[in-house]
Amino acid sequence: GAHDPLVEYKQAKLFTDEEKAELIRLLTIEPTDYDGNVMIHPWGNFGATFNLIGAFLTDIHVYADYFEASFQDFVEDGITHVEIRTGATQLSDFTGTQHGLDQFVKELIKVRDRIRHRVPTFSVKLIIASGRVPEGSEKKEDRLETVLNTALQLHEAYPDVVIGFDCVGKEQMTNQTRNVLSVWMKMKKDSSLGEKNKSINFYFHDGETDWADNQDVIDAVLLGTKRIGHAFNLVAFPRAEDELKRKGIAIEVCPISNQVLRYVQDLRIHPACGYIRRGLPCVLSPDDPLIFGNAGLSYDFWTAWMAWDLKLRDLKLLALNSIEFSAMTQQEKNATLDYFELEWDAFIADVIRTHDL
């Protein structure tokens, strides 16, 4: 009879237990990647892991299964809204057929809807991400502008799902935001882009460095970013801190990621402790939880609580910030806030009952 490749894929035992363990080792950063307490070339391992995962995710079925499992991890950890940075992935299937560039968005919407059968409040937003283009790369502005235009087109087609654009990757002097400033300025000024460039936002991945002479966080603020991913070295720019508070720009704080990638070895001296105490808007992010082996967000909350001597009110504020500074519509935010308050009240009641307070 005729073979159905998808059925065979779903039913097949593709790997032995040993092969599966080795595959997981290749697709994650583990304690074995450390020499004592110091990771050996963390960004090299990190980039290689991303490349391996990317090779798997070009298949449409693997792509859908991977993200469904990822979203399910978040749901089991109590997370009902997810905003992810993703490249514009060209998907193919078992027959070798190439799908349209928007197919990865359609697949994520299907996954979201399947999760919603179990958790009706679950929602997903996408930030289209490009890798940082090093100075000296041939036609670097053209390469970046191509990805940005793709993001604008996807935003126009799926305005409730595709909500922003970002550049990601290790920050060095050769690939700083200012090196492609002309691309950002063109987007802001080019009237030919029409209405679609007015509602897509920047969510710049900046300040993921411990060098004070890297001023990407300043450029991010000047370019009107809605949030800043990491902003680890923001502590070196007090005027920029003032601007974040004045403009309501949130910092996506990633404690475990920053420690794994060796921006800080002791989380007690992570600069976000000061950000929170000085009243900067902060949210917690797991960054790349599956690669780091800490699925969900609870691990980052626990490490922040332990390392920064946070109080219960601080933890609640961080959770509320994740709603306030999200890309959800106001209607979605209101519904999520109502759900959060019910869950929070139930949590407090359980603590009181459990400890007989």
URUR-V13786 format. One record per pair of residues at least 12 apart in sequence whose C-alpha atoms are under 10 Angstrom apart, sorted by the first residue. I is the first residue (numbers start at 0). J is the second residue. Records with the same first field share a line. If there is no record, write none. Layout:
# URUR-V13786
I: J / J
This chain:
# URUR-V13786
3: 93
4: 92 / 93 / 94
5: 60 / 92 / 93
8: 60 / 61 / 93
9: 60 / 61 / 64
22: 51
23: 290 / 292
24: 48 / 290
25: 44 / 47 / 48 / 49 / 51 / 52 / 290
26: 44 / 45 / 47 / 48 / 49 / 50 / 51 / 52 / 289 / 290 / 291 / 292
27: 44 / 45 / 47 / 48 / 49 / 51 / 52 / 287 / 288 / 289 / 290 / 291 / 292
28: 41 / 44 / 45 / 48 / 259 / 289 / 290 / 291 / 292
29: 259 / 290 / 291 / 292
30: 259 / 291
32: 44
33: 259
36: 264
37: 259 / 260 / 261 / 264
38: 258 / 259 / 260 / 261
39: 260 / 261
40: 260 / 261
41: 259 / 260 / 261
42: 168 / 169 / 259 / 260 / 261
44: 260
45: 259 / 260 / 290 / 291
46: 168 / 169
48: 290
49: 287 / 290
52: 65 / 290
53: 86 / 88
56: 88 / 89 / 90 / 91 / 103
57: 88 / 89 / 90 / 91 / 92 / 97 / 103
58: 88 / 89 / 90 / 91 / 92 / 93 / 95 / 97
59: 88 / 89 / 90 / 91 / 92 / 93 / 97 / 98 / 102 / 103 / 106
60: 90 / 91 / 92 / 93 / 106
61: 90 / 92
62: 88 / 90 / 91 / 103 / 106 / 107 / 110
63: 103 / 105 / 106 / 107 / 108 / 109 / 110
64: 106 / 107 / 110
65: 110
66: 106 / 107 / 110 / 111
67: 106 / 107 / 109 / 110 / 111 / 113 / 114
68: 110 / 114
69: 288 / 289 / 294 / 295
70: 110 / 111 / 114 / 121 / 122 / 123 / 294 / 295
71: 111 / 114 / 117 / 118 / 294 / 295
72: 288 / 289 / 293 / 294 / 295 / 296
73: 121 / 288 / 294 / 295 / 296 / 297
74: 114 / 117 / 118 / 121 / 295
75: 294 / 295
76: 294 / 295 / 296 / 297 / 298
77: 295 / 296 / 297 / 342
78: 120 / 121 / 122 / 295 / 296 / 297
79: 114 / 115 / 118 / 119 / 120 / 121 / 122 / 123 / 335 / 338 / 339
80: 120 / 121 / 122 / 123 / 124 / 321 / 322 / 325 / 326 / 327 / 331 / 332 / 335
81: 121 / 122 / 123 / 124 / 125 / 321 / 325 / 326 / 327
82: 122 / 123 / 124 / 125 / 126 / 160 / 161 / 162 / 163 / 284 / 325 / 326 / 327
83: 123 / 124 / 125 / 126 / 127 / 128 / 161 / 286 / 287
84: 124 / 125 / 126 / 127 / 128 / 129 / 161 / 163 / 164 / 165 / 166 / 167 / 202 / 204 / 286
85: 103 / 104 / 125 / 126 / 127 / 128 / 129 / 164 / 165 / 167
86: 103 / 125 / 126 / 127 / 128 / 129 / 130 / 146 / 150 / 164 / 165 / 166
87: 100 / 101 / 102 / 103 / 104 / 126 / 127 / 128 / 129 / 146 / 149 / 150 / 153
88: 100 / 101 / 102 / 103 / 104 / 127
89: 101 / 102 / 103
90: 102 / 103 / 106
100: 149 / 153
101: 149 / 152 / 153 / 156 / 157
104: 124 / 125 / 153 / 156 / 157 / 160 / 161
105: 157 / 160
107: 123 / 124 / 125 / 160
108: 122 / 123 / 124 / 160
110: 123
111: 123 / 124
120: 331 / 334 / 335 / 338
121: 335
122: 160 / 327 / 331
123: 159 / 160 / 161 / 326 / 327
124: 158 / 159 / 160 / 161 / 162 / 163 / 325 / 326 / 327
125: 150 / 154 / 157 / 159 / 160 / 161 / 162 / 163 / 164 / 326
126: 150 / 154 / 160 / 161 / 162 / 163 / 164 / 165 / 166 / 199 / 200 / 201 / 202 / 203 / 326
127: 146 / 147 / 149 / 150 / 151 / 153 / 154 / 161 / 162 / 163 / 164 / 165 / 166 / 201 / 202
128: 146 / 147 / 150 / 163 / 164 / 165 / 166 / 167 / 168 / 202 / 203 / 204
129: 142 / 143 / 144 / 145 / 146 / 147 / 150 / 164 / 165 / 166 / 167 / 168
130: 142 / 143 / 146 / 165 / 166 / 167 / 168 / 169 / 174
131: 143 / 165 / 166 / 167 / 168 / 169 / 170 / 171 / 173 / 174 / 175 / 176 / 179 / 204
132: 166 / 167 / 168 / 173 / 174 / 175 / 176 / 178 / 179
133: 170 / 171 / 172 / 173 / 174 / 175 / 176 / 178 / 179
134: 171 / 172 / 173 / 174 / 175 / 178 / 179
135: 173 / 174 / 178
136: 173 / 174
139: 178 / 179 / 182
140: 178 / 179 / 180 / 181 / 182 / 183
141: 179 / 182
143: 166 / 179 / 182 / 183
144: 179 / 181 / 182 / 183 / 185 / 186
146: 164 / 165 / 166
147: 163 / 164 / 165 / 166 / 182 / 183 / 186
148: 164 / 186 / 192 / 196
149: 164
150: 162 / 163 / 164 / 165 / 195 / 196 / 199
151: 163 / 164 / 186 / 192 / 194 / 195 / 196 / 197 / 198 / 199 / 200
152: 192 / 195 / 196
153: 195
154: 195 / 196 / 198 / 199 / 200
155: 194 / 195 / 196 / 198 / 199
156: 195
158: 195 / 198 / 199
159: 326 / 327 / 328
160: 326 / 327
161: 199 / 200 / 326
162: 198 / 199 / 200 / 201 / 202 / 326 / 327
163: 198 / 199 / 200 / 201 / 202 / 203 / 224 / 225 / 326
164: 199 / 200 / 201 / 202 / 203 / 204 / 224
165: 200 / 201 / 202 / 203 / 204 / 205 / 224 / 227 / 228
166: 201 / 202 / 203 / 204 / 205
167: 203 / 204 / 205 / 207 / 228
168: 204 / 205 / 207
169: 204 / 205 / 206 / 207 / 208
170: 204 / 205 / 206 / 207 / 208 / 209 / 210 / 213 / 215
171: 207 / 208 / 210 / 213
172: 210 / 212 / 213 / 214 / 215
174: 215
175: 205 / 206 / 213 / 214 / 215 / 218
176: 203 / 204 / 205 / 213 / 214 / 215 / 216 / 217 / 218 / 219
177: 214 / 215 / 217 / 218 / 219
180: 218 / 222
183: 201 / 222
184: 222
187: 222
200: 223 / 224 / 225 / 226 / 326
201: 219 / 220 / 222 / 223 / 224 / 225 / 226 / 227
202: 219 / 223 / 224 / 225 / 226 / 227 / 228 / 248 / 249 / 251
203: 215 / 216 / 218 / 219 / 220 / 222 / 223 / 224 / 225 / 226 / 227 / 228 / 229 / 230
204: 216 / 219 / 224 / 226 / 227 / 228 / 229 / 230 / 250 / 251
205: 217 / 218 / 219 / 220 / 226 / 227 / 228 / 229 / 230 / 231 / 232 / 233 / 250
206: 219 / 227 / 228 / 229 / 230 / 231 / 232 / 233 / 234
207: 227 / 228 / 229 / 230 / 231 / 232 / 233 / 253 / 257 / 260 / 262
208: 229 / 230 / 231 / 232 / 233 / 257 / 260 / 261 / 262
209: 230 / 231 / 232 / 233 / 234 / 235 / 261 / 262 / 263
210: 231 / 232 / 233 / 235 / 262
211: 231 / 232 / 233 / 234 / 235 / 236
212: 232 / 235 / 236
213: 232 / 233 / 235
214: 232 / 233 / 235 / 236 / 239
215: 230 / 232 / 233
216: 228 / 229 / 230 / 231 / 232 / 233 / 236 / 239 / 240
217: 230 / 233 / 236 / 238 / 239 / 240 / 242 / 243
218: 239
219: 239
220: 239 / 240 / 242 / 243 / 246 / 248
221: 239 / 242
223: 246 / 248
224: 243 / 246 / 248 / 249
225: 243 / 246 / 247 / 248 / 249 / 250 / 324 / 325 / 326
226: 243 / 247 / 248 / 249 / 250 / 251 / 280 / 281 / 282 / 324 / 325
227: 243 / 248 / 249 / 250 / 251 / 252 / 281
228: 249 / 250 / 251 / 252 / 253 / 282 / 284 / 286
229: 250 / 251 / 252 / 253 / 254 / 256 / 257 / 271 / 281 / 283 / 284 / 286
230: 249 / 250 / 251 / 252 / 253 / 270 / 271
231: 250 / 251 / 252 / 253 / 254 / 257 / 262 / 263 / 269 / 270 / 271 / 274
232: 262 / 270 / 271
233: 250 / 270 / 271 / 274
234: 270 / 271 / 273 / 274
235: 270
240: 274 / 277 / 278 / 279 / 280
241: 277 / 278 / 279
242: 279
243: 279 / 280
244: 277 / 278 / 279 / 280
245: 279
247: 279 / 280 / 324
248: 279 / 280 / 281 / 324
249: 279 / 280 / 281 / 282 / 320 / 321 / 323 / 324 / 325
250: 271 / 274 / 275 / 279 / 280 / 281 / 282 / 283 / 284 / 324
251: 271 / 280 / 281 / 282 / 283 / 284 / 285 / 286 / 321 / 324
252: 269 / 270 / 271 / 272 / 274 / 281 / 282 / 283 / 284 / 285 / 286 / 299 / 303
253: 271 / 282 / 283 / 284 / 285 / 286 / 287 / 299 / 300 / 303
254: 266 / 269 / 270 / 271 / 283 / 284 / 285 / 286 / 298 / 299 / 300 / 302 / 303 / 306
255: 284 / 285 / 286 / 287 / 288 / 291 / 293 / 298 / 299 / 300 / 302 / 303
256: 284 / 285 / 286 / 287 / 288 / 290 / 291 / 299
257: 269 / 285 / 286
259: 291
265: 306
266: 302 / 303 / 305 / 306 / 307
267: 302 / 303 / 305 / 306 / 307 / 308
268: 306 / 307
269: 303 / 306 / 307
270: 307
271: 283 / 303 / 307
272: 303 / 304 / 306 / 307 / 308 / 309
273: 307
275: 307 / 309 / 313 / 316 / 317
276: 307 / 309 / 313
280: 316 / 317 / 320 / 321 / 323 / 324
281: 316 / 317 / 318 / 319 / 320 / 321 / 324
282: 314 / 316 / 317 / 318 / 319 / 320 / 321 / 322 / 323 / 324 / 325
283: 296 / 297 / 299 / 300 / 303 / 314 / 317 / 318 / 320 / 321
284: 296 / 297 / 299 / 300 / 321
285: 297 / 298 / 299 / 300
286: 299
300: 314 / 317 / 318
301: 314
315: 339 / 343
318: 339
319: 335 / 336 / 339 / 340
322: 335 / 336 / 339
323: 335 / 336
